[in-house]
Amino acid sequence: MTEGAMPERDDPLPELSASAKKMDMERLLSAPLPTFDSSVPGSWLWTNVAFWLCRRVSAAQFRTTESSSETPLQREGGGAMCCGWHTNGLMDPLGIFLQHPKEFVVGARHDLVTRPLLSWWTRRLAVQPVVRKAELLRGGCTEAEAAHLNGRSLLALSSGVAHGFGCVLFPEGTSHSDSHMMRFKTGPMRTVLAASALAIARDLPLPDLVPVGLHFRHRERFRTNQYIEFGEPIRIQPGDVPAELVEAVKQGDWVEPPAEAVNALRDRLRERLPHYTPDTATWEEHRALHVLAHVRANRSKSPLSSWKEEVHAARDVRTSMEGRTSTSPPPALTGPSMDAARNVATMLENAGLDGRDLNSTATGLRKARLSAFPFALFKLALFMALLPVTVTAFGFQIALGRLLGDSTDEGLDARTSYQFLAAFFGSLLAWPVVAAGWLAMAVHQHDIIAAQLGFEWLNMFGEHQIGQFAAAAAFYLVCFPVFWISGMSFAWGWDAWVDLRKAGARRRVRRHMGEQLSALLERC
């Protein structure tokens, strides 16, 4: 089938990247299976190293990260099949992994375990490859090959969930750029039902199906805000699992759960999950709801102070709208206040602003807070002081992330994924070399540095050869936290620059379109 062809039920096939079209079945079938006799399904060492690095990169990539759960999240007990909508590539599962206390068995698009460099990590984390229907319909492999590989992977994931691990699968089946959910696939439901059957067969706690809200202020931007929201779990009851399925999974082979049970569980998830998404006709409408949320909060003297509060307030506005239905895609919201909010949101978006820039009475834009300038200037000064270190330590990653993110054929939803991978792998590959270069320069310029410091730094552990080697090793190791601090100084400096730029934008809008904006806000 060609790009844009229509499979069953008139559901358009997603656009595939060049990487997703390449399938190496031999390598896919050689992907290591997870084990369940330790605290992690893959390599304990490399799993912990990977997630430690992921937390460091995530701290730099996002300005704020918040999470919440309607029920307490448990590390022990039954497994958790987490399902969210999927609009931000690798950042969607990563946010869930880093905010949930459980260790996870991971299923992913097949090419993540065959790509150069990335596959080294995914294999050590025991990531299980999955062939999506789009790849099958386009002839990437035979139906028998896809069924065998997916059955192997889904059985491994089900076994992990049955043993109390977490798992993330997205019912839409692909990352996308819509402001509402696409048609649900059945993979997560089939997997959690099989996991439930395995749990019953082995007298283990039953897993839950957990709807997850994944909220990004601007998903494609560096230093955006992130909020991970774990909803009320859908409890799997013994009666939800057919007895014949329990008997079948005891044989150790993948068996498809009955369609009736799968569809019933899918419908339960479909009733809940859109609640945790923007669920709007357009992104413009989504931004308008957030403007209305700020307008109402400011006028009630309870301004929204975090991205989490803003998400919940905008949802409250959405659910209060007349004519709101649960159809997909949802119909456009109408009314005088909504129309005015759309115009306000568009005006603010074009100026690089949003609802946070409204004043305390929601009659116009707020003025700059002079008290914030000293801190902003301090962050910029720190950034400039560490700029030589930042350029050498991060120049390669920044250039690579920008190049890959802006040139990917996978759409806007993959932009930050490539930037994350560039930062993750760039640091691993570049920092040891850069630290060696800084050490070589320091040794070569020893006399000049010693004169500035007032002591012979290379002899601080003694003048003998071992002491000098120890001093050089200490210098080399200290480079790594210095690189990290310089990277964070870049992030903080970027925050300060964005804040100063927005202050200038508010001033320009007040001067040129202030009256128009005030008139629109009166109608909100």
N, C-alpha and C positions, 0 to 999 in steps of 0.2 A: 504493500500500500504506500502511496505517496504522502508527503506532508499535507495535513489538512483533510485526509480521507476520513470517512465516517465509519466507525464500527457499529456494533449492535446498539439499538436504542438511540440512534442519532447522536451519540456522544462523541464530539470531535476529539481526535487523537491529540495529545500534547506535542508541542514542538520538541524534537529530540536534538541534543547536542551531538557533535561529531564523536565525542567520547562514548556517549551512551549507545551509539549505533555499532560500536566495535565490541564483539563478544568472543572471548577466548574460553571455550567451554572446558578445555583441559585445565587451565589455571583456575577457573571458577570452582570446578569440582575438587581441586586440591586445597581449597581454603580450609584452614584448621577448624575443627568443630570445638565449641565451648565445652568446658568441663565444669562440674558442679560440686566437686569435693573440696573446694577452697572458697575463700571470700570473694573472689572475682572469677568470671568465666574464662578469661584469657590469662596472659602472663601477669603475675602479681607485680613484678618490678616495672614492666613497661606500661601497664595500665596506670599505676600510680604516678609514674613520670609523666605520662601523656596528660592526665587530668590535672596535675600540678601546673604544667605548662599552659593548659587550656584556661585555667583560672587566671594566670598571669596575663595572658593575651586578652581574655575577656574583660579584665579590669581596665585595660588600656583602651579597648575598642568601644566600650559603653560608658557613658558619663554616669549613669545611675543604673543599678539593677535592683529590682524589688521582686519579692515573691509572696504569695499567700496561699493558704489552703483552707477549704471549708471544713475539713476534718483533719486532725493531726496526722502528719505523714510518719509512717513507721518504717524503720530499717528492717526489723524482723517481721515474722508472720508471712501471710500469703503474698504471692507475687502481685505486681501491678502492671497492667497493660495501659500505658498512657497514650491517649489519642488527642491530637490537636489539629487545627487547620494548618496549612503548610504554605507559607508565602515568603520564607526567608532562608531557603536552602539549608546548609549545614548548621546555621545558627539556631534553627528551631529545635532539633534534637539536643544540641549542645546545651541550650538553656535549661531544658528539662533535666539532663544528666547532672548539671552542676547544682541544681536547686533541690533535687530529690535525694533523700538519704540512702536509698538503695543503690547497690551496684546493678549494672544493666547488661543484659544480653542485647546485642545490636544486630538489626537487619538493615540493609542498605542497598541502594541501587547497585547493580552488578559491577559497574566500572570502578567503584570505589575500592574494590579489592584487586584490581588489575592495573590501575594507573601507576606509573613510575613514582617512586618515593612514598606516595601516600599508601600504597599497598603494603609496604614494610610495616607500617603502624597498624593498619586495619587487620592484618593477619595476626599480629601479636595481641590485638584486642579481641580476636576471634569473631570479627564481623562476618555475618552471614549474607552472601549475595542473593539478591532477589531479581528475577526477570519480570519486568512489568508487561502488561498486555500490549502496550504501544510498541515495545521492542519485538515482541513475538509477532504482532500483525505486520510489522515491516520486514519480517524475514531475517531477523538477527540470529535466530536459531529455530530448530524444529519444535513442534508442539510437545513431542516426547521429551526432548532435552530440557525444555522449560519446565515441564511437569516434574521431571526427576530432580532438577536443581532446586526448584521452589519447594517441593515436598521435603527434600533434605534440610533446607534452611528453616522452613516453618516447623518441622519436627524439633530441630535444635532450639529454636526460639520458644516453642511451647514447653519443652522440657525445662528450659531455664526459668520460665514464669512459674511452672509447677513447683520448682524447687525454691521459690521465694524471691527470685530476682525480678528486677524491673525490665520493661521493654517499651520501646517507642515505635509505633507504626502509625502512619498517617492515612486515614480512610479515604482521602481524596486521591492517593496514589502518586501524586506528583506535586512539586512546588509550582506556584502560579502567582499571578499578579492581580487577581480579582479582589474586590472588596467584600465578597461573600463566598461561601463554601461551594465547591463543585460537587458533582454527583458522587456519592459514597461508593467505594469499592468494599469488598468483604474480607480482605486479608486480616485486619486486626481482629474481627469477630471470629473468624475461623481459627485463628491462632489461640485466642483466649479460651474458646470452647474446648479445643484440644488440650490446652494446659489444664483446664478444669477437670477433664476426663482423666488425665494423668494424675492429677492431685487426688482425685477420688480413688483411683486404682491403687495408689501408694499411701493412702491415708494421710495426706498432707493438707494444710489449710487451702481453701479455695482462693483463687486470685480475684482481683477486682478489675473492672474496666473504668479507667479514670479519664474524664474529659479535662482537657488542659487548654487554657487560654494563653496565647502567645501574642504579646502586644509590644509593638515597636513604634515609637513616635514617627520616625522616618527610617524605615528598615535599611535603606541603601546608604545612609550617611554615617560617617565616622563620628563617634562620641554621641550617638543617639541614646534615648532612654529605652530601657527594657523592663518589662513586667511579665513574670511567669505566674499564672493563676491556676492552681489545682482545684477543680470542682468537686462536688459531692460524688463519690465513687458509685458506680453501678454495681451492686453486689450480685455476684453470680451465685445462684442457689443450686443445690443438688438437683432439684427438679428441672432446672434449665438444661441439664446435660443428659442426653438420651443414654439409656443403659447400654444399648448396642455400641455406642461410641466408646464408652468406658471399656467394654470387652475388647474392642478392636485395638485400642491404643496399647493394651497390655502386650500385644505381639511385637511392639517396637518399630512398627512402620507407620508412615504418615497415612492417615485415613481422613477423607473429607468429612467434616461434620454435616449432618442433615441440613438441607437448604432451609427448612422451616425454622430450625433453631437459629441458624445464622441470620436469616432475615429479621427474625423477631428481635435479636440483640442489636442488629444494625438500626432498626427503627427506634429502639430505646436510646441509642447514642445520638441518632439524628434529631431526636426531640430536644436533647440537652446541649449538644456541642455548639450550635449556632449562637446560643446565648453568650458564649465566651469569645465571640468574634465581633468585628464591626458590623457584619450582617446588614450592609447597606447596598443600595443600588449602585452607587459610585463612590469613589474616594472623595470626591468633592462633597458629597452628602455626609460622609464620615467626618470630614473636617468641620462642616457646618454644625454637626451635633456637638463637637468639642467646643466650638465657639459659644453655642447656647449654654453649655455646661458652665463655662467660665462666666458668662453674663449673669446667669441665675445665682451662681455662688458669690460673685462680687456684690451683687445687689442685696443679697441676704447677709452680708458682712461675714461670710465664711469662705474666703478665697481658697482655691485648690492649691495645695502646697507641694504635691508630688504627682508623678505620672500615674501612679496607682490610683490616687484619688480622682484624677481626671478621667481615667478609663471608666471607673464605676459611675461617676457623675454623668458622663456622656451616655452610658448605657441606660441610666434612669431616664434621661431625656428621650432616648429612642423608644423605650417601652411605654412612655406616656403619650406618644404621638397617636393622634386619631388615624384610623385607617391602617394601623400596623397589622400585618399578617405574617404568617409563618411560611409563606411560599418561598421557593428558591428558583431563580433570584428574587429577592424581595422587591416589591414595587417602590417607586420613588415616593418619598415623603413630601407632602405638599402643605401649603398653608402660608399665611402672611409672615409669621415669625421664621419659618423654615426658609422661605424665599429670601428674606433679608439676611439670614445667617449665611446662606450660600454666597451671597454677594460679599459679605464681610469676610468670610473665610477665603474667598478667591483674592480679594484685595490684600489681605494679610499674607497669603501664600506667595503672591507675586512680589511682595516686598521682603520675603524671607522672615516673616513674623507669624505668630499664631495667637491663640486665646490668652496665653500667659502675658502678652504685651498690653492687654487692656488695663485701664486704670481701675481704681478701687470702686468706682461707681458705675463702671461699664458704660461710660458716655464718650469715651475716646481712648487714646493711648497714654500710657503712663510715661512719666519723665524718668530720666536716668537717676539711679540712686547714687549720690556722690559718695556715700559710705562704702560702696563696692569698688570704687576706682583704685584705692591703695592696694587692695588684695589682687585685683586684676593686674596692676602694674608690677606687683611682686612676682606673680606667676610668669609674666612676660619677661621680666628681668632674669629669673631663674632659667627660663628657656634659652635666652640669649647667651647666658654664661656657660651653659652646657651644650650650646649648639655645635661646637667642633666634635664633641663626643657623639652627639646624636647623629650627625651627618655620617660619620664613619661607621657607627654601630647599626644605624637604621636606614641609611640611604638606599642600600640594596633592596631591603624589604619594602620600603615605601614606594620605590620606583616599580618593583615587580608587582606589588598589590594594585597599584594604580593602573598599570598596563593590563594585567589580567582582568581586573574588575571592569575596566572600561571596554575591553575587547571581547569578552566572553560571548559565545553564541547561545547561552542558556537564559538570557533575559535579566531584567533588573533584580529578580529575586535571588540570583546567584552572585551578585556583586560583592556583598560583604563576606560571602563564603570564600571567595578567592583572596580577598584582603586578609581574612583570618588565616588561611593556609600560608600565605606569603609571610605573615608575621611569625607563625608557628615554626615553619620549616626554615625560614630565613634566619631566625635567631640561632637555631640548632647548627646551621651550616656556616653562617657568617661570623658569629661571635667568637668562636675559637680562633679563627684566622685573624680577625680584627684585634683581639687581645694580644695575639703573638706580635702583630705589627706595632701595637702600642708599647709592648715590652721591648722590642728591638729598638724603637725610637728612644725610649727612656734610657736604655743602656748606652746607646750611641751618644746621647746628649747628657750623660751622667754628670759631667762637671757643671754644666749650666744649671741643671735641676738641683744639684747639691748646693750651689751658690744661692739659689732662690730659697731652698728649704733651710739652709743653715747647718746641714749635717750630711754626711755621706750615706745616702739612703741604701746604697748597695751593700754597705758594710754594717747595717743596723743589727744584724745577727752575728757579727764577727767578720774579721778580715780574711779568714780562711775560706777555702773554696766551697765548703759545705754551707757556711753562713751566707755567702753571696748567692749560692743556688737557692737557699731558703728565701732570701729577700726577693729574688727574681720570681720564684714561685708564688710568694705572697702578693707581689704586684700583679701577676697574671690572674690570680683568683679574685683579687679585689676589683679587677676590671668588670667582672660580670654584674655585681650589684650596682656598680657605677653606670653601666650600660642601661640597666633596668631603670634606675633613677632618671637618667637622661631621657629615656623613652617616656616615662610618666611626665617629665617636665614638658616634653613636646605636647602630650595630651592636655595637660593643664594650661599650657600656653595657647593651645588651640581653643580651649574653652573660653579663655579670657578674650581672645581675638573675636570669637563668635559673639560674645556678650557685648563687646565694644561696637562691633559692626551692627548689631541689632539696635543698640542705643542710637546710632546714627540713622538707621532706617526708620525708627519711630519718629525721630525729629523731622525727617523729610516727609513722611506721610502726614504728620500733623500740619506741616506747613502747606502742602500742596493739595491734600485730600481730606483734611480734618473735618470740614463741615459735612462733606458727603458721608464720611464714616460715622459721624455722630448721628446723622439722620437715619442711617441704616440701623444703628444700634438701638435707636428709640423704638423701632419696629420689631426688635427681637424679643 
